[in-house]
Amino acid sequence: MRRWLVVIMAIALLCTACGGSDGTFKTALPAKGSLDFWFYVDQDYYNGVKPQGEMTTLVELSGAFKVTLDTPSVDAAAKQAEFGAKEAISEKSEIKLPSSVVNLEWLWQMEGGNRLNLYLPLLPGGQWYHLAGRWDSANGTFDMFLNGIPLRLPGTKIAAWSIGEEIFTLASADTVEDFEVSAQFWSETDIQARAAKREHGDIAPLAGYGDTASLTGVEAMKGELIYEADFSKKGALDSWTMEGPGVFETDSDGWLTMESTEINEGGPGDGHFVFWTPPGLPENFIAEFDFQAISDKGLCIMLFAAEGKNGKDIFDSSLKGRDGHFGGYIRGDINCYHISYYANIPTNPGRITSNLRKNAGFYLVANGPPGVPMNSKEVHKVVLARKDGRIQLGVDGETIIDWQDDGVKYGPVHGKGHFALRQMKWMKARYNNFKLFAVK
């Protein structure tokens, strides 16, 4: 489906000693510079129970960098599921499997290099896309833009790396046009102007940049109070269930503080943990609580509608044990949804999205803007509402994600089940005014 064109480039600004008849050239790829190109997508790509696609290398400067579009396929989803079931996934793993989501990735290949990923629930077909990158390797800056939209917070500091003179062969897919390298560090305005040279679709809502709106109607949906946790009372958490190396304490003001005991170690759950509330919830419910980050780095999510396969309770002894390792929650023997509302992950710095995923399968079904701003130390009100397959996440009265599960694209709609708070190992945070409501 994809054929390769080996492109012999003579870029006067960058070329120090062009090669001969062997089809290579020597280029001084700038330690600080930019590049861009256009690529065409011929059909819609999405993840789901019937995904389609393949791995496409859009451009590669051999030994320097590679830009790939990894679109989900049935084979990729199966391999991911098998890999996750073995709980072999770890941050230190060097295994690169095909993606089970639409994944646009730029990988620097030299020692000390970095990667940047954009995971999308959907990449619409029948249109051109403009991709631009800019970097300052010595100062640890690397940004990527799709149709002029930044794919990480611009200027995010990462580890510095070294770009030296090598013998490179540049290759591109036949869907790629107008590849250009510059020794200039383009501004965002420069990149947006270059992206405006061709007509393209609006990728912003899919990349977490949709216009926000007030979270309306949820308050009127509240029915009976199912559960309320007064963390200031002794024994308030005796009926909660901790999985993984999480520890907690409560204070007289009613705040619950949680953190990991294994922030700098490996360990049973890679240091991450899940804390389950005591009651099982009906299919339709509203959860709300106050949240305050104490540390800067970390990730906070909610798991909900969690039920064992074949209708078993998640604490049924016949199910495989869980210890905080994410594989047991997203590709194990339970079904659930999970949604993030705070993300500042050391392994993915500058993340720009809140993500809603459906499990088992780890399907990315919706992206939204960050819920709680990165590095914020303010108190924020988090609300999650679910009614008849519609899932809404709100923070401080603003809608972050609003998605309807159609019960087809990602399998049947999940029903009743358990609710949990999850933190990654770097996160220390606290919670108050935790309430669960039925829906009228």
C-alpha positions as CSV (number, residue, x, y, z in Angstrom):
1,M,0.0,0.0,0.0
2,R,2.9,2.3,0.7
3,R,6.0,2.6,-1.5
4,W,9.2,4.2,-0.7
5,L,11.0,7.0,-2.5
6,V,14.7,7.5,-1.7
7,V,15.2,11.2,-2.0
8,I,18.7,12.5,-2.8
9,M,18.7,16.0,-1.2
10,A,21.2,18.8,-1.8
11,I,20.3,21.4,0.7
12,A,23.0,24.1,0.2
13,L,22.5,25.6,3.7
14,L,23.0,22.2,5.4
15,C,25.1,20.1,3.1
16,T,28.8,20.0,4.0
17,A,30.0,17.3,1.6
18,C,27.4,15.8,-0.7
19,G,27.9,12.1,-1.5
20,G,28.4,10.2,-4.7
21,S,26.6,7.6,-6.7
22,D,25.8,5.4,-3.7
23,G,22.7,7.6,-3.0
24,T,23.9,9.0,0.3
25,F,24.9,12.5,1.3
26,K,26.6,14.0,4.2
27,T,24.6,16.6,6.0
28,A,25.2,18.7,9.1
29,L,21.7,18.4,10.5
30,P,21.5,21.6,12.6
31,A,21.7,21.2,16.4
32,K,19.0,23.9,16.4
33,G,16.5,24.0,13.5
34,S,13.1,23.1,12.1
35,L,11.5,21.1,9.3
36,D,8.1,20.5,7.9
37,F,6.2,18.4,5.3
38,W,2.7,17.5,4.2
39,F,1.2,14.0,4.2
40,Y,-2.1,12.7,2.8
41,V,-4.4,10.3,4.6
42,D,-6.7,8.4,2.2
43,Q,-9.3,7.0,4.7
44,D,-10.5,7.5,8.3
45,Y,-8.3,5.7,10.8
46,Y,-9.6,4.9,14.3
47,N,-9.2,2.4,17.1
48,G,-12.1,0.1,18.1
49,V,-13.2,-3.5,18.0
50,K,-12.8,-3.5,14.2
51,P,-9.7,-1.3,13.7
52,Q,-7.9,-0.9,10.4
53,G,-4.5,0.4,9.3
54,E,-0.8,-0.3,9.3
55,M,2.5,1.3,10.4
56,T,3.7,3.9,7.9
57,T,7.1,5.6,8.1
58,L,6.3,9.1,6.7
59,V,9.9,10.3,6.7
60,E,13.2,9.0,7.9
61,L,16.7,10.5,8.0
62,S,18.5,7.3,8.7
63,G,20.4,7.5,12.0
64,A,18.9,10.9,12.8
65,F,15.1,10.7,13.2
66,K,12.0,8.8,12.1
67,V,8.4,10.1,11.8
68,T,5.8,7.4,11.8
69,L,2.0,7.2,11.5
70,D,0.9,4.0,13.3
71,T,-2.7,3.3,12.6
72,P,-4.5,0.5,14.4
73,S,-5.1,-2.9,12.9
74,V,-6.7,-6.0,14.1
75,D,-3.3,-7.6,14.3
76,A,-1.9,-4.7,16.3
77,A,-4.8,-4.8,18.8
78,A,-4.3,-8.5,19.3
79,K,-0.6,-8.2,19.9
80,Q,-1.2,-5.4,22.4
81,A,-3.8,-7.4,24.2
82,E,-1.5,-10.4,24.4
83,F,1.4,-8.2,25.6
84,G,-0.7,-6.5,28.2
85,A,-2.2,-9.8,29.5
86,K,1.4,-11.0,30.3
87,E,1.8,-7.7,32.3
88,A,5.1,-7.2,30.5
89,I,4.5,-3.5,29.8
90,S,6.9,-1.2,31.8
91,E,8.4,2.2,31.3
92,K,11.8,0.6,30.8
93,S,10.6,-1.8,28.1
94,E,12.4,-1.5,24.8
95,I,9.8,-3.5,22.9
96,K,8.0,-1.4,20.3
97,L,4.7,-3.0,19.3
98,P,2.3,-1.8,16.7
99,S,-0.1,0.7,18.3
100,S,-3.7,-0.1,19.2
101,V,-4.5,3.6,18.7
102,V,-3.8,6.2,16.0
103,N,-0.3,7.2,17.0
104,L,1.7,10.0,15.2
105,E,5.3,9.7,16.5
106,W,8.6,11.5,16.0
107,L,11.6,9.5,17.3
108,W,15.1,10.9,17.4
109,Q,17.4,8.0,16.8
110,M,20.7,9.2,18.1
111,E,22.0,8.5,21.6
112,G,20.2,10.7,24.2
113,G,17.4,11.5,21.6
114,N,13.7,11.9,22.5
115,R,10.4,10.9,21.1
116,L,7.1,12.7,21.0
117,N,3.7,11.0,20.5
118,L,0.2,12.2,19.7
119,Y,-2.5,9.6,20.4
120,L,-5.8,10.2,18.6
121,P,-9.2,8.5,18.8
122,L,-9.7,9.4,15.1
123,L,-7.6,10.7,12.2
124,P,-10.1,11.7,9.4
125,G,-9.2,10.7,5.9
126,G,-9.4,12.3,2.5
127,Q,-7.3,15.3,3.5
128,W,-3.8,16.6,3.8
129,Y,-2.0,17.2,7.1
130,H,0.9,19.6,7.8
131,L,3.5,18.4,10.3
132,A,6.3,20.6,11.6
133,G,9.0,20.1,14.1
134,R,11.5,22.4,15.7
135,W,14.3,21.6,18.1
136,D,17.2,23.0,20.1
137,S,19.1,19.8,21.1
138,A,21.7,21.4,23.3
139,N,19.0,23.2,25.4
140,G,16.5,20.3,25.5
141,T,13.7,21.7,23.4
142,F,11.7,19.7,20.9
143,D,8.2,20.7,19.8
144,M,5.9,19.2,17.1
145,F,2.9,20.8,15.4
146,L,0.1,19.2,13.4
147,N,-1.8,21.7,11.2
148,G,-0.3,24.4,13.3
149,I,-1.5,23.0,16.6
150,P,1.3,22.2,19.1
151,L,1.4,18.6,20.2
152,R,3.1,19.3,23.5
153,L,3.2,22.5,25.5
154,P,5.6,24.7,23.5
155,G,9.0,25.2,25.3
156,T,8.7,22.1,27.5
157,K,12.1,21.3,28.8
158,I,13.4,17.8,28.1
159,A,16.8,16.1,28.3
160,A,19.4,17.6,26.0
161,W,20.8,15.3,23.3
162,S,23.6,15.5,20.7
163,I,23.2,15.9,16.9
164,G,26.5,15.2,15.0
165,E,27.5,14.9,11.4
166,E,26.6,11.5,9.9
167,I,26.0,9.9,6.5
168,F,22.3,10.0,6.1
169,T,19.9,8.5,3.6
170,L,16.6,10.4,3.5
171,A,13.5,8.4,2.6
172,S,9.8,9.4,2.5
173,A,6.5,7.7,1.8
174,D,4.7,8.5,-1.5
175,T,2.0,10.3,0.5
176,V,4.6,12.9,1.6
177,E,5.2,16.2,-0.2
178,D,7.2,19.5,0.3
179,F,9.8,18.2,2.8
180,E,11.9,21.1,3.9
181,V,14.7,21.5,6.5
182,S,15.9,24.8,8.0
183,A,18.6,25.9,10.3
184,Q,16.1,28.5,11.7
185,F,14.1,27.8,14.9
186,W,10.6,28.7,13.5
187,S,8.2,30.6,15.7
188,E,4.6,29.4,16.2
189,T,3.5,32.1,13.8
190,D,5.9,30.9,11.2
191,I,4.6,27.3,11.5
192,Q,1.0,28.4,11.4
193,A,1.7,30.4,8.2
194,R,3.3,27.4,6.6
195,A,0.3,25.2,7.6
196,A,-2.0,27.7,6.0
197,K,-0.5,27.1,2.5
198,R,-2.9,24.2,1.9
199,E,-6.5,23.5,2.9
200,H,-6.7,21.1,5.8
201,G,-9.2,19.9,8.4
202,D,-9.6,21.1,12.0
203,I,-7.5,18.8,14.1
204,A,-7.7,21.0,17.2
205,P,-10.7,19.2,18.9
206,L,-9.0,15.8,18.4
207,A,-5.8,17.0,20.0
208,G,-7.3,18.6,23.1
209,Y,-7.8,22.1,21.9
210,G,-11.5,22.2,21.4
211,D,-13.5,25.2,22.7
212,T,-14.6,24.7,26.3
213,A,-18.1,25.2,27.5
214,S,-19.9,25.3,30.8
215,L,-20.8,22.0,32.4
216,T,-24.6,22.4,32.4
217,G,-27.4,20.1,33.4
218,V,-25.4,17.9,35.7
219,E,-26.6,19.5,38.9
220,A,-30.2,18.9,37.8
221,M,-29.5,15.2,37.2
222,K,-28.5,14.5,40.8
223,G,-30.6,12.0,42.6
224,E,-30.2,10.2,45.8
225,L,-26.8,10.4,47.6
226,I,-25.3,6.9,47.4
227,Y,-22.1,7.5,49.3
228,E,-20.3,10.3,51.1
229,A,-16.8,10.0,52.6
230,D,-16.0,12.1,55.6
231,F,-12.2,11.6,55.7
232,S,-11.9,13.4,59.1
233,K,-13.7,10.5,60.8
234,K,-11.8,7.6,62.2
235,G,-12.3,4.5,60.1
236,A,-13.7,6.4,57.1
237,L,-11.5,4.4,54.8
238,D,-11.7,1.0,56.4
239,S,-14.0,-0.3,53.6
240,W,-11.9,1.1,50.7
241,T,-9.6,-1.3,48.9
242,M,-6.0,-0.4,48.0
243,E,-4.2,-2.1,45.1
244,G,-0.5,-1.3,44.7
245,P,1.9,0.5,47.0
246,G,-0.3,3.5,47.9
247,V,-0.4,5.0,51.4
248,F,-2.8,7.6,52.7
249,E,-3.5,9.9,55.7
250,T,-6.4,12.1,56.7
251,D,-6.6,15.3,58.6
252,S,-9.1,17.0,60.8
253,D,-10.2,19.2,58.0
254,G,-11.5,16.2,56.1
255,W,-8.8,15.9,53.5
256,L,-7.4,12.6,52.3
257,T,-3.8,12.7,51.1
258,M,-2.3,9.8,49.0
259,E,1.1,9.0,47.6
260,S,3.2,6.0,46.6
261,T,5.8,4.3,48.8
262,E,7.8,3.3,45.7
263,I,8.3,6.5,43.7
264,N,11.9,5.7,42.9
265,E,11.7,1.9,42.7
266,G,10.3,-0.8,40.6
267,G,8.0,-2.9,42.6
268,P,4.7,-4.8,42.2
269,G,2.8,-2.1,40.4
270,D,5.7,0.0,39.1
271,G,4.9,2.2,42.1
272,H,1.4,3.1,40.8
273,F,-1.8,2.4,42.8
274,V,-5.6,2.2,42.6
275,F,-7.9,2.9,45.6
276,W,-11.5,1.5,45.2
277,T,-14.5,3.0,46.9
278,P,-16.7,0.6,48.9
279,P,-20.0,0.7,47.0
280,G,-20.7,-0.7,43.6
281,L,-22.5,1.9,41.5
282,P,-25.4,1.8,39.1
283,E,-24.9,2.4,35.4
284,N,-26.0,6.0,35.8
285,F,-24.3,8.1,38.5
286,I,-22.5,11.3,39.4
287,A,-19.2,11.5,41.3
288,E,-17.7,14.7,42.6
289,F,-14.8,15.7,44.8
290,D,-12.3,18.5,45.5
291,F,-8.8,17.9,44.3
292,Q,-5.4,19.6,45.0
293,A,-2.1,18.5,43.6
294,I,0.8,18.6,46.1
295,S,3.6,17.3,43.7
296,D,4.1,18.7,40.2
297,K,4.8,15.4,38.4
298,G,2.2,12.6,38.1
299,L,-1.1,11.4,36.7
300,C,-4.5,11.2,38.3
301,I,-7.4,9.3,36.8
302,M,-10.8,7.7,37.7
303,L,-11.8,4.2,36.9
304,F,-15.5,3.5,36.8
305,A,-18.2,1.0,35.6
306,A,-15.6,-1.6,36.6
307,E,-16.9,-5.2,36.4
308,G,-15.3,-8.6,35.9
309,K,-15.9,-10.3,32.6
310,N,-19.0,-12.4,32.5
311,G,-20.6,-10.1,35.0
312,K,-18.4,-11.1,38.0
313,D,-17.7,-8.6,40.7
314,I,-14.1,-7.2,40.4
315,F,-13.2,-8.7,43.8
316,D,-14.4,-12.2,42.8
317,S,-11.6,-14.6,43.9
318,S,-11.7,-16.3,40.4
319,L,-10.3,-13.1,38.8
320,K,-6.6,-12.5,38.4
321,G,-5.1,-10.4,41.3
322,R,-4.3,-6.8,40.6
323,D,-1.4,-4.8,42.2
324,G,-1.5,-1.4,40.6
325,H,0.2,-2.4,37.3
326,F,-2.0,-0.9,34.6
327,G,-2.1,-4.0,32.5
328,G,-4.4,-5.7,35.0
329,Y,-7.0,-2.9,34.5
330,I,-6.8,-2.1,30.8
331,R,-6.1,-5.5,29.2
332,G,-6.9,-8.0,32.0
333,D,-10.1,-9.7,32.9
334,I,-12.2,-6.7,34.0
335,N,-14.1,-4.1,31.9
336,C,-14.2,-0.4,32.8
337,Y,-13.7,3.1,31.6
338,H,-11.0,5.4,32.8
339,I,-10.5,9.1,32.4
340,S,-7.6,11.4,33.3
341,Y,-8.0,14.9,34.8
342,Y,-4.4,15.7,35.8
343,A,-1.4,14.8,33.7
344,N,2.3,15.9,34.0
345,I,4.1,12.6,33.4
346,P,8.0,12.5,33.4
347,T,7.8,10.0,30.5
348,N,5.5,12.2,28.5
349,P,6.4,15.8,29.4
350,G,4.2,18.6,28.2
351,R,1.1,16.4,27.6
352,I,-1.8,18.5,26.3
353,T,-4.8,16.2,26.7
354,S,-7.2,14.6,29.2
355,N,-8.0,11.1,27.8
356,L,-11.0,8.9,28.1
357,R,-10.4,5.2,27.4
358,K,-12.6,2.1,27.3
359,N,-11.3,-1.2,28.7
360,A,-10.6,-4.1,28.2
361,G,-8.7,-3.0,25.1
362,F,-7.3,0.4,26.1
363,Y,-9.4,2.1,23.4
364,L,-8.8,5.8,23.3
365,V,-12.4,7.1,22.7
366,A,-12.1,10.9,23.4
367,N,-9.5,13.6,24.1
368,G,-10.1,16.9,25.9
369,P,-8.0,19.8,27.1
370,P,-6.1,19.3,30.5
371,G,-8.6,19.3,33.3
372,V,-6.5,20.5,36.2
373,P,-3.7,22.8,34.8
374,M,-0.2,21.4,35.0
375,N,1.6,22.4,38.2
376,S,-1.5,24.1,39.7
377,K,-1.6,24.0,43.5
378,E,-5.1,25.4,43.7
379,V,-8.2,23.5,44.9
380,H,-10.3,22.3,41.9
381,K,-13.8,20.8,41.7
382,V,-13.9,17.6,39.7
383,V,-17.2,16.2,38.5
384,L,-17.9,13.0,36.5
385,A,-21.4,12.3,35.2
386,R,-22.6,9.2,33.4
387,K,-26.1,8.7,32.0
388,D,-27.3,6.3,29.3
389,G,-23.8,5.8,27.9
390,R,-23.0,9.6,27.9
391,I,-19.8,10.4,29.9
392,Q,-19.1,14.0,31.0
393,L,-16.0,15.2,32.8
394,G,-16.0,18.7,34.3
395,V,-13.4,20.7,36.2
396,D,-14.3,23.9,37.9
397,G,-17.6,24.1,36.0
398,E,-16.0,23.7,32.5
399,T,-16.6,20.7,30.3
400,I,-13.4,18.8,29.6
401,I,-14.8,15.7,27.9
402,D,-18.3,14.9,26.7
403,W,-18.7,11.6,24.8
404,Q,-21.5,9.2,24.0
405,D,-20.8,5.5,23.9
406,D,-22.8,4.1,21.0
407,G,-22.2,0.5,22.1
408,V,-20.9,-0.5,18.7
409,K,-17.5,1.0,17.7
410,Y,-15.8,0.0,21.0
411,G,-18.1,-2.9,22.0
412,P,-21.1,-3.0,24.2
413,V,-21.7,-0.2,26.7
414,H,-20.4,-1.0,30.2
415,G,-23.1,-1.1,32.9
416,K,-22.9,-1.0,36.7
417,G,-19.6,-1.4,38.5
418,H,-17.1,-0.1,40.9
419,F,-15.3,3.3,41.1
420,A,-11.7,4.0,42.0
421,L,-9.1,6.8,42.2
422,R,-5.7,6.0,40.6
423,Q,-2.4,7.9,40.9
424,M,0.9,7.2,39.2
425,K,3.9,6.9,41.5
426,W,5.2,10.4,41.1
427,M,1.9,12.0,42.3
428,K,1.1,13.2,45.7
429,A,-2.4,14.7,46.0
430,R,-5.3,15.3,48.3
431,Y,-9.0,15.0,48.1
432,N,-12.1,16.3,50.0
433,N,-15.9,16.4,49.8
434,F,-16.1,13.1,48.0
435,K,-19.7,12.2,47.0
436,L,-21.4,9.7,44.8
437,F,-25.0,10.3,43.6
438,A,-27.6,8.3,41.7
439,V,-29.1,10.0,38.6
440,K,-32.7,11.0,38.5
